Amino acid sequence: MIIAVMSDSHDHMENLKRAVSAAVEKGAGMIIHCGDLVAPFMLPILAGSGLPVHAVFGNNDGDRFLLTKFSLTKFHNITFHGEWGRIDDGNGFAAAFTHYRETALGLFSEGKYRLVCYGHTHQHFSRKEGGTLLLNPGEIMGKDEQAGFCLVDTITGGFRREVLWPGGEPTRP
């Protein structure tokens, strides 16, 4: 399965729409969001993907009550896990996700997961050690670096970063 890993949307509706659309187009079967969606009005964009969405809270998610309430009552494909979450496909692939690098480093050091992802820094980062990939997908917002997200292949363990170019893909010669 392909998992789209996103973080730090910060209410940038247009970039989140573009990221979700690209993830679906490229065959993602699930979305992990590593925090800082910020407002509940971002949820319909994620829910509209039709994919299972697993999310954690970030330091700027202001109305955690409404984010949780809407995920339980309106958007049944979205699950909020609190400060950190864990998924397991039952076939040997387990992932942990959080907003904070320090928590991610702790989860990474356990060696229990094939993927550990986080956000908060707004900087894309990856490191592989043993069978575990530590990944920050960068930011959806596009304030500190080019907006983008990552696609992770749960079979091969590989990943690639998808950049959300302003105005669409660049022209290639």
HUCOR-V444377 format. One line per field, one symbol per residue. ss: DSSP state (2 for helix, 1 for strand, 0 for the rest). psi: psi as a letter, one per 40 degrees, with the letter a starting at -180 (. if undefined). burial: + if it has 9 or more other ideal C-beta (glycine too) atoms within 8 Angstrom, else -. Layout:
ss: ???
psi: ???
burial: ???
This chain:
ss: 01111100000022222222222220011111100000022222222000011110000000022222222220000111000111110000011111002222222222000011110000001111100111110000000000011111100000111110000000000
psi: ihhhhiifdfegdddddddddddddeeieihhhfifdcideddddddedeihhhiiiieegdgdddddddddddgeehhhebdiihiheefehiiiiidhddddddddddeeidhhiibdeehhiihhhbehhhhheaiddfddihiaiihhheddeiiihhhghheaiihi.
burial: +++++++++++++-++++++-+++-+-+-+++++++++---++-+++-+-+-++++++--+--+--++-++---+-+++++-+++++-+---+++++++++-+++-++----++++++++-+++-+-----+++++++++++--+-++++++++--+-+-++-+---------
